[in-house]
């Protein structure tokens, strides 16, 4: 018997830490997405991660609707802290970043940070000090970050390159593979039917 070690808790103490684990939380590297990560007091352990497609072209009404919905989801489940991350160009991310701050006002939800990620750099909408958040953005290492390496070691698998790749893993079979599956399913149904008929004739019960 193989005993799996207990997972080691990861402390997320910086934007780079958060950006390193988000793909592992989703299962893929997000793009053109708004990702919301929520935690509850007092431990502030991450308990939820969800995403939206960014409105493209930018739409302030759609951005306000997304921001309102995200805040509603978090507050209705008693989350007290969130990090919001927009993956994409500034014109796509900024309308939602601008909308989510007023949407969270007075709700008791703390927005720990609002980030934008593009071309392996990140910017903060809440931190404006050039010493930590220069106008050109902060580069980060997605694959080589210690948090990402630790997540891969813990789960035993990496992340997929896109949401489309993730969707493909659960897509229905097509072509020859689909025909083979159909034939095998029909064969299993015939066997099950014969077993049921035999059981009914003998008055017994079917067994696996």
Long-range contacts (C-beta under 8 A, 24 or more apart in sequence): 7-154, 8-150, 8-154, 10-147, 10-150, 10-151, 12-46, 12-147, 15-113, 15-115, 15-122, 15-124, 15-138, 15-140, 16-122, 16-138, 16-140, 16-141, 16-145, 17-145, 17-147, 18-83, 18-85, 18-113, 18-115, 19-85, 19-115, 19-117, 19-122, 19-140, 19-142, 19-145, 20-140, 20-141, 20-142, 20-145, 20-146, 20-147, 20-148, 20-151, 21-147, 21-148, 21-151, 22-49, 22-85, 23-142, 23-148, 23-159, 24-148, 24-151, 24-152, 24-155, 24-159, 25-49, 26-51, 26-159, 27-159, 27-160, 27-166, 28-159, 28-160, 28-161, 28-162, 28-163, 28-165, 28-166, 29-142, 29-159, 29-160, 29-161, 29-162, 30-85, 30-87, 30-163, 31-87, 31-88, 31-162, 31-163, 32-56, 32-87, 32-88, 32-92, 33-86, 33-87, 33-88, 33-163, 34-66, 34-70, 34-84, 34-85, 34-86, 34-87, 34-93, 34-96, 35-84, 35-85, 35-86, 35-87, 36-70, 36-73, 36-74, 36-82, 36-83, 36-84, 36-85, 37-82, 37-83, 37-84, 37-85, 38-74, 38-77, 38-79, 38-81, 38-82, 39-79, 39-80, 39-81, 39-82, 40-78, 40-79, 40-80, 40-81, 41-80, 41-81, 44-80, 44-81, 47-79, 48-73, 48-74, 48-77, 48-79, 54-86, 54-87, 54-88, 54-92, 54-93, 54-96, 55-92, 55-95, 55-96, 56-92, 58-91, 58-92, 58-94, 58-95, 59-95, 60-95, 60-99, 63-95, 63-96, 63-98, 63-99, 64-99, 64-103, 66-96, 66-99, 67-96, 67-99, 67-100, 67-103, 68-99, 68-103, 70-100, 70-103, 71-100, 71-103, 71-104, 71-107, 71-109, 74-109, 75-107, 75-108, 75-109, 79-109, 80-108, 80-109, 80-110, 81-109, 81-110, 81-112, 82-109, 82-110, 82-111, 82-112, 83-111, 83-112, 83-113, 83-114, 83-115, 84-111, 84-113, 84-114, 84-115, 85-114, 85-115, 85-116, 85-117, 86-114, 86-115, 86-116, 86-117, 87-116, 87-117, 87-118, 88-116, 88-117, 88-118, 89-118, 90-116, 90-118, 94-125, 97-125
